[in-house]
């Protein structure tokens, strides 16, 4: 019994010495991030919409994009320019091996114009707003080149109707985030799902 107690005592002493800190923590990195930090959040309401179809949904399927720019030391940042971009499109479509496929439709509109980017100014609450309109239902297509030719020597291309896609919207603001006046992009991305 004495041997067991002695063994546990030795293990306890070794554990205690292993847990002691040999040096005190030093100061933070003087070249690290400054105390000023900016956050840009982006939301889409609604985040799921139907593609435009005058026969099915004559009402406009407009999405409100809301970007909020905030500084940890200053609060909401007013009178700043935020840029909204149609950043990318994700399409759940798997082509056959060896086929070359591409999306053949539109990405939608920003503020009613067929552009890929618009800008807006933040209000007193640090909020900038833009509008997104989804593409027409007829634009939800993927085209695939099979790599083969028909009897006339023309490439064989198939068109596939897709039932959904996701458009990624990106909002950006350039602000001083690091010391020595280096500019760094502050951004946020939000998805909008488009249904047929």
Protein Blocks (a to p, Z undefined) as FASTA:
>chain_A
ZZmmmmmmmmmmmmmmmmpcfbdcddddfkbccfbdcddddddddfbdcdddfklmmpac
bdcdddddddfklopaehiacddddfbdcddddddehiacddfbdebjeehiacfbdcdd
ddfkopacdddddddfklmccdddehiacfkopacddddddfbdcddddddddddfbghh
iacdddddddddddZZ
